[in-house]
């Protein structure tokens, strides 16, 4: 049984590696599909609110969205930044880890940096009224999406650990098999050598007896 395992251990390792690669590919694809769907849902939600703002806007309130932002936007989980149309200066923000009431220049610089990172991942959505862009809505990934983006790395680590443990297990088995084979060969060699040595010792005893006087042999 051990010899069979020894002969087939290479095939088993290749099978394990193949299964691990398939699992990694399947998990990566599955998690990426989930992230893409959630991002698509976030984009659709932001577009919906942008259209809602545009419908609710009037000439008198087109530059003041604080009420809508406070009452609606703050209640959703998507991190957002509103910016002016001309210089894209942040005017309001939520869910980005910065004080929403702090309008100091130092804080605005941080908001601007986060806003640029958002634009790198998601195209900002213009807030239009009567064909004129009033503001831009910049949005990022939710906490759930960020966690799912880390999931592939966790999956790779788990599968890598699985491969490592499998390899170490087969290495231990092969080492044990090799030791067993060497012990068996040593015993067989000792047995094979023991037979001629016993015969030689017997012949030596006969030769000694032949050279001794007959009376001593009888004694």
For each residue, the residues with C-beta under 8 A, 3 or more apart:
1: 4 5
2: 5 6 176 177 180
3: 6 7 177
4: 1 7 8
5: 1 2 8 9 173 177
6: 2 3 9 173 174 177
7: 3 4
8: 4 5 11 12
9: 5 6 12 13 170 173 174
10: 13 14
11: 8 14 15
12: 8 9 15 16 170
13: 9 10 16 17 166 167 170
14: 10 11 17 18
15: 11 12 18 19
16: 12 13 19 20 163 166
17: 13 14 20 21 163
18: 14 15 21 22
19: 15 16 22 23
20: 16 17 23 24 159 162 163
21: 17 18 24 25
22: 18 19 25 26
23: 19 20 26 27 155 159
24: 20 21 27 28 155 156 159
25: 21 22 28 29
26: 22 23 29 30
27: 23 24 30 31 151 152 155 159
28: 24 25 31 32 152 155
29: 25 26 32 33
30: 26 27 33 34
31: 27 28 34 35 148 151 152 155
32: 28 29 35 36 152
33: 29 30 36 37
34: 30 31 37 38 148
35: 31 32 38 39 145 148 149
36: 32 33 39 40
37: 33 34 40 41
38: 34 35 41 42 142 144 145 148
39: 35 36 42 43 122 141 145
40: 36 37 43 44
41: 37 38 44 45
42: 38 39 45 46 78 122 139 141 142 145
43: 39 40 46 47 122 125 139
44: 40 41 47 48
45: 41 42 48 49 76 78
46: 42 43 49 50 78 80 125 137 139
47: 43 44 50 51 125
48: 44 45 51 52
49: 45 46 52 53 72 73 76 137
50: 46 47 53 54 125 126 127 137
51: 47 48 54 55
52: 48 49 55 56 68 72
53: 49 50 56 57 65 68 127
54: 50 51 57 127 128 129 134
55: 51 52
56: 52 53 61 68
57: 53 54 61 62 65 129 134
58: 61 62
59: 62
60:
61: 56 57 58 64 65
62: 57 58 59 129 134
63: 134
64: 61 67
65: 53 57 61 68 69 82 92 127 135
66: 69 70 92
67: 64 70 71
68: 52 53 56 65 71 72 73
69: 65 66 72 73 74 82 92 94
70: 66 67 73 74
71: 67 68 74 75
72: 49 52 68 69 75 76
73: 49 68 69 70 76 80 92 94
74: 69 70 71 94
75: 71 72
76: 45 49 72 73
77: 95 142 143 144
78: 42 45 46 95 139 140 142
79: 93 94 95 96 118 139 140 141 142
80: 46 73 93 94 95 137 138 139 140
81: 90 92 93 96 111 114 115 118 137 138 139
82: 65 69 90 91 92 93 127 135 136 137 138
83: 88 89 90 91 115 124 135 136 138
84: 87 88 89 91 135 136
85: 88 126 133 134 135 136
86: 89
87: 84
88: 83 84 85 115 136
89: 83 84 86 108 112
90: 81 82 83 93 108 111 112 115
91: 82 83 84 135
92: 65 66 69 73 81 82 100
93: 79 80 81 82 90 96 98 100 111 114 115
94: 69 73 74 79 80 100
95: 77 78 79 80
96: 79 81 93 111 114 140
97:
98: 93 102 107 110 111 114
99: 102 107
100: 92 93 94
101:
102: 98 99 107
103: 107 108
104: 107 108
105: 108 109
106: 109 110
107: 98 99 102 103 104 110 111
108: 89 90 103 104 105 111 112
109: 105 106 112 113
110: 98 106 107 113 114
111: 81 90 93 96 98 107 108 114 115
112: 89 90 108 109 115 116
113: 109 110 116 117
114: 81 93 96 98 110 111 117 118 140
115: 81 83 88 90 93 111 112 118 119 138
116: 112 113 119 120
117: 113 114 120 121 140
118: 79 81 114 115 121 122 124 138 139 140
119: 115 116 122 123 124 138
120: 116 117
121: 117 118 140 141
122: 39 42 43 118 119 138 139 140
123: 119
124: 83 118 119 136 137 138 139
125: 43 46 47 50 136 137 139
126: 50 85 133 135 136 137
127: 50 53 54 65 82 133 134 135 136 137
128: 54 131 132 133 134
129: 54 57 62 132 134
130:
131: 128
132: 128 129
133: 85 126 127 128 136
134: 54 57 62 63 85 127 128 129
135: 65 82 83 84 85 91 126 127
136: 82 83 84 85 88 124 125 126 127 133
137: 46 49 50 80 81 82 124 125 126 127
138: 80 81 82 83 115 118 119 122 124
139: 42 43 46 78 79 80 81 118 122 124 125
140: 78 79 80 96 114 117 118 121 122
141: 39 42 79 121 145 146 149
142: 38 42 77 78 79 145 146
143: 77 146 147
144: 38 77 147 148
145: 35 38 39 42 141 142 148 149
146: 141 142 143 149 150
147: 143 144 150 151
148: 31 34 35 38 144 145 151
149: 35 141 145 146 152
150: 146 147 153 154
151: 27 31 147 148 154 155
152: 27 28 31 32 149 155 156
153: 150 156 157
154: 150 151 157 158
155: 23 24 27 28 31 151 152 158 159
156: 24 152 153 159 160
157: 153 154 160 161
158: 154 155 161 162
159: 20 23 24 27 155 156 162 163
160: 156 157 163 164
161: 157 158 164 165
162: 20 158 159 165 166
163: 16 17 20 159 160 166 167
164: 160 161 167 168
165: 161 162 168 169
166: 13 16 162 163 169 170
167: 13 163 164 170 171
168: 164 165 171 172
169: 165 166 172 173
170: 9 12 13 166 167 173 174
171: 167 168 174 175
172: 168 169 175 176
173: 5 6 9 169 170 176 177
174: 6 9 170 171 177 178
175: 171 172 178 179
176: 2 172 173 179 180
177: 2 3 5 6 173 174 180 181
178: 174 175 181 182
179: 175 176 182 183
180: 2 176 177 183 184
181: 177 178 184 185
182: 178 179 185 186
183: 179 180 186 187
184: 180 181 187 188
185: 181 182 188 189
186: 182 183 189 190
187: 183 184 190 191
188: 184 185 191 192
189: 185 186 192 193
190: 186 187 193 194
191: 187 188 194 195
192: 188 189 195
193: 189 190 196 197
194: 190 191 197 198
195: 191 192 198 199
196: 193 199 200
197: 193 194 200 201
198: 194 195 201 202
199: 195 196 202 203
200: 196 197 203 204
201: 197 198 204 205
202: 198 199 205 206
203: 199 200 206 207
204: 200 201 207 208
205: 201 202 208 209
206: 202 203 209 210
207: 203 204 210 211
208: 204 205 211 212
209: 205 206 212 217
210: 206 207
211: 207 208
212: 208 209 216 217
213: 216 217
214: 217 218
215: 218 219
216: 212 213 219
217: 209 212 213 214
218: 214 215
219: 215 216
